[in-house]
């Protein structure tokens, strides 16, 4: 293993504006702007010399520690190891040689990468032509560059990935592959920067993510900048991350304290209020009120452009907590999870604040659930795994993430069955849901072994569609409703809402329909059992792509007639989903008024017009009110309101 002596010194760490707008479709070649977590740039002094590996640790070197590890040639960088395993390698090598080997701190890594430069890369303000490999269609190459034309710094590689070290020119200090090849674990816990000058910084005292630096093959150029910061869970591994080692004692600095909590986790009440049930015989309706509150033109960590896929839960202290993902582009690395809190007794949701964000990781599809006792559950998709966190203090703090497989978007809200099992659907075709039989400690998925049945159309081995809510029926069966975007798939179920049933915990499924329109793009339904007994179903009268030529649905009015309504509706079933006699358009009615919907879109609300699109999530709080959110707005109503009939003129 070759190492280079790195002398003590001072440099400017991070990158100040302009702030990236992360617009992959508008300008996928742009890389000269900063991420919000690279700010503020600040002076750093490193007082101790150290030796740093000239390349990433290779497979050959790692195989001396773990013989036979991995696939590839000995001169390729090792990948598929966790931060924890990288630390174990350093400990083994230290014992073997009687000297201290360790991972570099984040500051040491950037200092060494820059090698005295202040430009975006150690090569200058651009990478040389052909410097950066992109293998086949890895990393969404076709999405980012749909015309197939890659900028000059890329070298499109059509064969399998090869991670041989030292194939690009070294920086001025003799270090190879500081930009690309494989990303590299650093010692630090990830956290926000401080603006003051720091000496021998060691990152934060604790956190969720360990820092990853340098970028890898098959990613956007901007992720290879000297200042760019990544990070992920220390016990996870992936095929783009390895490490290089430092020879030398740790720096004498001290970790920074934990950053101040985000607004949604700050000053959270730990009281145990007595929640009174509301009058069940008096209809109640309120809304819509926006819960997604983000300043215009915000580009991190709050993104104005696209806020979607919400979840909502009541907390033990009576607060409502809503979470969702925020981004510019759904496949983008900037995507993160935000939250807002409606504190008990307050009339307004708080402004949005950061909830969860693995830096440069697309943490997608968040879900939230309260178990009715002390524990909140948070579910999200990770990098190569699904994640679960819990909170027992009303969302003020959360556990370290638990990982589960398979990686996919969680389908919809979880439930607890009468057997005490926790069940949450998944969108991956190779299974149907994740189930925990021990209160969330461990999770398993019924695997669909036959590949021909690994589809979402209704193969008998899986529920139909994606984003499926799930309920347990009185006879013990599980029931889901699913979304299908393809018109041909919708036609298999006569253009109606598809329903799936299983009586053997997901091993086999049967199918039917209910007489509502098929669930389609930019729509996610609610299906849940109310405390009063009936099933509640919320969806939309028309696919959004047909909104200009909408057909609507028939609803009863208080005079015994019918009128045609459009948009968001609710329905009730009193016979376990066989019939749905109660149907109500989700609108307060009255004069037409223009309101916001998803992504700053506008819609007209009136007696016959409701919100036209968005993902839905709902919970029934202890006061018996139903709390329904779309991708933008919050509605509150009760069973009596659903059963009441509006005074709307008949068609």
N, C-alpha and C positions, 0 to 999 in steps of 0.2 A: 504494500500500500504506500503510495507516494503522497507526501504532505508538503505544504508550502508554509513558510514562516510568515505570519501576518503581524506586522508591527503595531504597537498602540497608535491611536490617532483620534481625530475628530471628524465628524461628517454630519451632513444634514439628512435626517431620516424621514421618509415619507414623501408625499407630493401634494402640493397645494393646487388649487383650481387651474383651469376651469373644471367644473364637476361633470363627469360623464353623464350623458343622457341615455346610454345603454340601448340605443335604437338599432337593433340588428338589421332590420329590414331597410331602414333609411340609409344607414352608412355602416356596413359591416366591417369596413377596412379601418375605421378610426381607432386609434390606440393612444393618442397623445393627451387624453384627459384623465382625471383622477377619480378613484373611488372615494366615497365619503369616509371610509374607514382608514384611508391613508392620510387624513388630515387631523390636526394641523401638522405640517412638516416642522421638525424641531431638531435642535442641535443635540448630538449625542457624543459623549467622550468615552472612549474605551481605554482604560489605563493599563491593561495587561496584554502582552503579546500571547499569541497562540499559534498552533499549527493546524491547518485545515486540509482535508483531503483534496487532492487535485481533481478528483472525479468522485462521482457517487460511488458508494460501496457496490462492488460488482457481485454477480452471482457466484463467481469462483471464490471470492473472499467470504461471502456469506455461507457458502457450502462447507467451509472449514468449521463453521459454527454449527450448522445443521446440514450434515451430508445428504446429498440427493435432493436438496430443496429446489423447487421450481422448475420451469421449463426455459430453455434458452442456452446460449453459449456462456462460457465463463466470463467473457469480457463485456457482457451486457449488464446494465444496472439492475440490481435486485428490485423487484416490485412485489406487491401482494403481501406486504408485512405491515403490521400496525406500529404506531408510535411505541407501544409497550414492548414489542419485539425488537424494535430498533434500540431501545434502552437496554434490553437484555443482551444484545450483541455487544454494545459498548462495555457493559459490565464484564462479559466473558473475555473481551479483548484486553481490558484493563488487568484482569486477574492473570491472563496468559502472559502478558509482557511486564507486569509490575509497574505500569504507568497509567495515568488517568486519561481514558478516552470517554468522550461524551458527545451529545448532540450540540450543535451551535445554538447560541441564543439567537433570537430574531434580529437583534441589533448587529451581532457579529456577522450573521449571514448577509444582511444588506450591505454592511460596510465592506465585506470581502467581495461581494458581487460587483459593487460599484467600482472598486479598485481605483479610487481617486476621482471618478467621474461624477458629474452632476446631471447627466443626461438621462433620458428615459431608459436606455440600455447601456451596458458597458461598451457597446459598439458605437454609441452615439445616440442620436434621436431617432434612429431606425435600425432595424436588423439588416444585415447584408442579404442580398438576393439568395434564395434557396437555403437559408439558414434553418428554417423552422419546418419540421416534418408534419404532414397531416396524412394519416393512413386511411385509405379507402374512404368510407363515409362515417368514420368514427367521430363522435362529438358533434353530430348534426351538421356535417359539412354541407350536405345538400340543402339544409334549411337556411344556413347562413349565406351560402353562395349558390343560389339556385341555378345560375347560369353556368356553374362549373368553373368559373374563372377565379383563381385565387390570386391575391396580391403577390408582389414580387418576392417578399421575404419568405413565402411558403414554398415547400418542396412537396408537391402531392405524390404520395407513395401508394401504389395500388396493391402491393403485396402485403403480407402480414407485417405487423409492427416488429421493429428491431430496435433494441435499446442499447446498442453498443456505445460505450462511453468514449468521449474524446474525439468525436468525429467533426465537431465544429471548432473554430479557432478559440484559443484560450483568451481570457482577459489579460490586462496588463500585469497582473500578479501571478499568472500561470494557472488559473483555475478554469476548468472546462465545464461546459453544460450548466452554467449558472442561469441561462435562459433556455428552458425547454429540456428535452429528452424525457426525464421523469421529474416530477415535483419532489420536494424534500422536506421531511419532518424537521422541525426545530424544537428546542427545549420548552419554549414559553407556552403558558396559557394565553389564549387570544383574548384581547380586550381593547377598548378604545385608547387612543393615544392621549398623552398630556402635552400641552403646548410649551412647557418650560424645558430648559436644558436638563439633560439627564446624564448621569455618569454610571456606566456599566449596568444598564437596565436589564431586568430579568422578566419583563412582562408582568402580568397580573398575578395576584396571590392564588387565585383559583379561577375556574371557569368551566365551560362545557367543551371547549375545543382546544386542541393543541395546534400551534401555528404550522402551516405548510407554505413553503416558498418556492419560487422559481418557475412555476408552470410546468407543463408537460407537452408531449407531442399531442397533436390533434385538438388544440384549443385555440381560441382567438389570441392574436398577438398581444392584445392589451393585458392578458393574464400573465405575460412573460416579463413585464416591466420590472425594473429593479425595485420599485416601491410597492408592487402589488402584493396583497396579503390574502392568503387562503387559510383554511383550517378545517379540521374535522375531529370527530370523536377519537380519543387516543387508542381505544381497543378495536377499532375498525381497520379494514385493509381494503385496498383497491389496486387495479392494474395500472395506475398512473403515478403512484407515489412510492419513492424509496427514501434514501437518506445519504448524507456524507458525514464523516466524523471529524471531531476536533480532538487534538492531543493537547492537553493543558488543563490546569485546575479551573473550576468555575469562576466567573467574574465575582468580585467582592461586593457587588451591588445588592440591593434589596428589591423584592417584588413590589409593584405598586399595589395599593389596596384595591378591593373590589370597587368597580364603578358604581355610582349611585343608581338605584333601581329605576327602571322606566316608569312612566306615569301610571300605567296599568297595575304595577306591582308596588307602588309607593303608598305608604300610610294606609294600608289595607286594614280595615277593622277586623278584629278577632272576637267580636261579640257573638252571642248566641241569641238573636232576637226571637221573640215569639211572633210567628207569622200567622195572622188571622185569615181564615177563609173568607172570601168575598161572598156576597149574596148570590147564590146560584140561580135564583129565579129572576134576576134582573139582568137584561142584556147589557153587555159592556163591550165597547170598541174604542180603540185609540190608535192613532197613526194615520199615515206613515211619518215616522221621525227618522232622520238620517243618523246612523251610528258610525258610518265611515266618514270621518272628518279629517281631511288632509289639505294643507295649504296648496294653492295653485302652483304648478311648475316645481314641485318638490321631486328631487331625484336622489333620495336616499337619506336615512333608511326608509322614509315614507315616500311612496311613489304615487303621484297623482293619477297616472295614466290608467293603470289596470289594477282593480281591487276586487277580489272574487273568491269563491269557494269558502263561504263562512261556516262557522259553528257557534253555538251559543249554549251556555249552561248557567244554572243558578248556583250560587255559592252558599255555603252553610250560613254565612253572615247576612244573607239576603241580597247581596249584590248580584247583578247580571254581568257576565263576562262574555264578550264576543271576540272571536279570532277569525282571521282570514289571511290569504296571501296577497302580497302587494308586489308589483313589478312593472316593467315597461313591456317586456315580451315574456309570455308564459314559459318558453324554453330557456330563458336567460339565466345566467349565473347570479344576477342581482336579486332574483326572487327570494323573498323572505316572508315571515309571518308577523303580522301586526295584531294588536289587540286594542279594545276599548272597554271601559268599565262604566256601567250604570250603577252608581252606588245607591244603596237602599235609602229611600226618601228623596232622591234627586229626580228632577224632571228631564234632565238632559244627559246624553252620553258624553263622556270626556273625549277630548281630541285623541286621535290615534297615536299609538306609541309602539316601539319595537317589542315583540314578544319572543321570537326565536329566529336566529339566523346563523347558519353555518356559512362563514364567508366564502363566496364563490361556489356555493352549493345550492342547487335548486331544490329547496326543502318544500315539497309540494303537498297539496291536498290536506290541510290541517282539519282535525276533528277534536271535539271537546265534549266531555261527559262527566256529570256528577253522579256519584253512586248513591246519593240520598243520605249519606252518613257524613264522613269527614273528607273523602278523597275525590279530588278532581283528576281526571285522566286527559292527557293530551296525546294525540296520535298525529304523526306526520310521516311523509316519505323522506328517506334519507338519500345517501349517495348510492350505496349498493345494499340497502337494508331499510326496513321500516322501523320507526322509532316510537317509543312510548315513554312519557314522563308522567309523574304524579305530583300532586300538591296536597298537603294536609293543612295548609294555613290560608285557604281561600285564594290561592294563586299569588301570594306574596313571594314565595320561593318554590322551587321545583326540584325534584330528584334529578340525579344524573340519568341520561337517556338509556333505556333498555332497548336493545336491538332485537328485531324479529325478522323472519323471512316468510314469504318471498318479497322482494322489493316490488312495490306497486303503489298506486294511489289507493288509500283506504276508500271504500265505496261510499259510506254514509255513516250516520250516527250509530254507535254501538247500543246494544240492549243487554239486559240481564234476564236470563230465562228463569222459569219457575224452579229449575234444577239448581240455580245459582251460577250457571255458566255465563261468561261474558262472550258475546258474539259480535263481530264487526265484519261487514262484507269487504271484499277486495275487488279491484277491477282487472287484475291479471287473468288471462284466459286459463292458466294452468291450475287454478283453484277457485274456490267460491267465497270462502270467508276464513277469518282467523278466529280461533276459539280458545278460551282459557277456562279450564275447569278447576283452577285453584286461586280464584280471586285476582287474576292478573299477574301472578308470579311468573308463569310460563304460558307460552302460546303455541298453537299448532294449527296447521292447515290441512284439510282433506285434499290430497294430491290427485289430480286427474292424470292417470298413467297413460291412457290411450291418446296419442297426439291428435287423432282425427276428431276427438271430442273436446279438445282444448279451444273452444270458441265461445262467443257470447251470444250466439243466435238461438240456442236452445237445443243442445246435443243430448240432453238427458243426464249430463254429469255436472251441470253448472246452472246457476240461475241466469236468466236472460238479461243482457244489457250491462250497463255500467252505472256507477253512482247509486246503487240500489239500497234504499232503506229496507229495514227488516223488522218484522214483528213475530211474536209467537202467538199462535191461535190457541183457543181453549182446549183443543184436542192434542196439543203438544207440537203440532207441525210448525215449521217456520215458513213465513210468507214474505216474498219481496216483490217490488215493482221495479222495472228497469228502464233505462233510457237507451234508445236506439237511434242513431243519427241517419243511417242509410235508409232511404225510402224503400228499397227492396226488402230490407230486414223488417221494416215496419209493416210492409204488405203481408208478411208471413203471419202477422197477428191482426190482419184486417184494418191496419191503421189505428188500432186501439192501444190502450195501455196494457202492456204484457205483464202477467202475473206468474210467479214461479213458487212452487211448493216443494218442501222436502220433509220427510218424516224419519229420516235416518241420518241426521246431522250432516247433510250435504253430500252424501254418497250418490244419491239419485234424486232427480227432480222431475216434476210434472208441470204442465203449463196450462194457462187459461188467459182470458182477457177480462178487463172490466170496461164498461162503456164510457170511457173517457178518451180523449185524443192521445195518440202516441207522444211520449216524452222525447224531446229532440234537443238540438244544439242550444247551448246557453240556458238550459233548463235542468234543474235537479229537484226531484219531488221530496215531499215529506210523507212518511207513513209511520204512524205511531199509535199506541193505545193510550187513550185518556184515562185518568184516574176514575172517571165515572163509568168506564166500561167500553164505550164504543171505540171503533177505529177511526182515526182522522187521516184523511188523504188531502194533500195540497199540491196543486200543479197548475198548469196553464191551459187555456182553451184552444190555443193555436200555436203551432211552431213559429218561432220568430222569423224564419225565412219566408213564411206565408202571411206575415202580419199585414202587409198592404192589401192582401186579398183575404183577410181573415173571415172565418165563418162563425166563430163564437160558439156559445152553448146556450141552451134554454135554462132559465131559472124561474122559480115560482115567485109571484109577488103577493102582497097582503090582500089583494082583492080576488084571489082565486085564479088569476090569469098567469100568463108567462111572458117573459121578456128575454131578449137576446143580450147576453153580456160577454165581455171580452177581457182576457187577461187572467190574472191570478185568482184562483178559486179554492174553496175548501169543500170537502164532502165528508159525510159521516155514514158509517155502517154499523148497524146494531145486530147483525147476524154473521159476524166473523168474515166480512168481506164479500159475501154473496151478493148483496144489493147495497146501494148507496142512495137512500131516499132523500137525504138532506144535502142540499147543494147551495152554496152561498158565495157570491162574488165578494172578494176581499177589498171592499171599498167603503168608506164612510158615506159616500154619495154626495149629493148636493150639486152646486154649480160646478161647471167645468173649471179645472185649474191645472196649471202646468207644474209638474214636479220632476225631480231628478230620479233617474234609475241608474243602472250600472254604468260605470265609466263616463260619467257626466252626460249621459244620454237623457233625453227628456220624454215625458209621456203626459197624456191628459187623463186626469182622474175625474170621474163623474159617477152618476148612478149606474151607468152601464159599462164603464171603462175602468179597468184596474191595471196594475203594473204588468207590462207585457213579457218580461224576461228576467232572468237571474237565477242563481242557485238558492235553494231554500234550506233553512234549518229551523228547528223548533224545539222548545221544551215547555212543559207545563209546570209552572211554579207552585209553591206551597199554598198560595192564595187561590189556586185553581184557574188562574189566568193562563191562556196559551200565548207564549212569546214566540212570534214568528218573525224571522228576518229573511230578507232577500239579499242580493249582493250589495245592497245600498241602504235599505230601509228596515225599520222595526215596526211591527204591528202587534197590538195586544187585543185579545178578545176572549170571550168565554163561551161555554157550551150554550148558554141561553141565547146569546147573540147569534150563534150559528143556526139555532133552531127557529129563530124569529124570521119573519118574512119582510122584505123591504117594500116600502110604498113607492114602487116604480111602475109607471104606466105599462100596460101590456103592449106587445107589438101590434 
